[in-house]
Amino acid sequence: MDILTEDSLLIKNYVSGDEKALEILIAKHNQRLSSFIYSKVNNRDITEDIFQDTFIKVIKTLRRGAYNEEGKFLPWVMRIAHNLIIDHFRKSSRMPMFEGADSFDIFSLIGDDKLNAERQLIKDQIDCDLEVLVAELPADQREVLIMRIYKDMSFKEISENTGVSINTALGRMRYALINLRKIIEQHNIVLTN
């Protein structure tokens, strides 16, 4: 809760004219955002360009007063960066070039990893959004959900690892999913690709 309050306070201060608040906000999220961008584009210069473009959009949105206070700052910034990464892939020559029109073969495109890059980016963003949402769950529900979904443990194994009955583990999982749906609805997040 402290980190979220801190972000919203920095945003309020920036909107009120405190430029230093924006510097603090950028410095605070610099590493995580840069790493996220770099993991997708694998190029330092492009990472830096997309990072700067991301914060230009953030600044414009904040100055217009169009930032929705209910949303979490970091996931919002990550989504902006994600969209800019997709734009980058669209602009860069994603489609392979061919020597002559006669030699064009549609099957040569099917295995092209670059064509799947956008789909992978969307999946990565969904995973990132989901990670942030799961972090909002109560600790006992989060623990069961992570064990079940990410570690692929059975409810019997979860029960043994957490020291609760299988029914309690099942109940926690059920409440975790119910609460996750509520959080997703509150943030108007669409988790499909």
Summary of the structure (lengths in Angstrom):
residues: 193
radius of gyration: 20.9
end to end distance: 29.8
largest distance: 67.0
contacts: 487
relative contact order: 0.08
helix: 76%
strand: 0%
